[in-house]
Amino acid sequence: MNKYIEELSKLLNVLSYQDKQDALNFYTEYLQDGDFKTYAECSEKLGTPQMLANKIIANYQSEHGSGYVRDKRNVSIVLIVLLCIIAIPFLLTIISIIFSIFVTIFSVIFSIIVTIFALGLSAIVILVVSFWLLFTNFWTGLFYLGLALVTLGIVTILFEPAKWLLINLLLITKNFCKWSYSQITNIAKKFF
Amino acid sequence: MAVQISSRLLDGSVLGLLSVKDYYGYALTQEVQKYIAVSESTMYPVLRRLKSNGLVTTYDEPYQGRNRRYYRITNLGLNSLKSIDIEWKQFKNAVDTMLKGDRHE
């Protein structure tokens, strides 16, 4: 009987500890109460350990879906850890590529905005200077005044699209960070 | 016998036996086998299912230096027994009617 239960115990390793113990306790008690001593008697009553184990496990699987069995999970955790180790260089590369893309986009937009601000600032400076020039050298002053007004106009035109671009970029970045965070936590939840 | 008991009826039968007195696994299997042919490995899933659904509870009693796990029906189990009983009677009547062939059409 002990040999029978021992074999059964090994075969039930795919179940959680509690489920395995419950089943083993039940059948140990069963065989004791039925006074089945030899391995042959036990097998005759309950089927071979393999058959009985299959039946017990099949019963769990039909209830919990195939994802239940724990051994598979253990194997998959080992696989995932291995995969992670192998994937680290690739992952680092991908992360740095994504990061550099973001940095590039940011710097392009940042430079556009800085340019716009610089234009605006210089326009204001020229405006002030041109007012002063109007009194000393009228035509030059007028030229600079016109230049300053044109520049201010361009800045005003460009200001809204630039603002829109910046806000959207920030929103996209925020959403992307949120999304990747939730993906990572989902994956983590699935396996641990 | 070609007619097989369904798992719901087996649940009901076990609950019925447990409504009279508490049994331990082996004794319960023997009792069920007095009436119908079920394999020895059928009872464990049944009892586990009943327990996880809260229809029976278990308690251990020492017996010859080891424990025997007894099964006791709960109030939920008694209610379930009643409804299975009703379902079975309706089903039985329906099958009886068809088998006798004396339908009034």
Interface residues (C-beta under 8 A of the other chain):
Chain A: D22 A23 N25 F26 Y27 E29 Y30 Q32 D33 G34 K45 L46 G47 M51 L52 K55 I56 N59 E63
Chain B: Y24 G25 Y26 A27 T29 S39 E40 S41 Y44 P45 L47 R48 R49 R66 N67 R68 R69
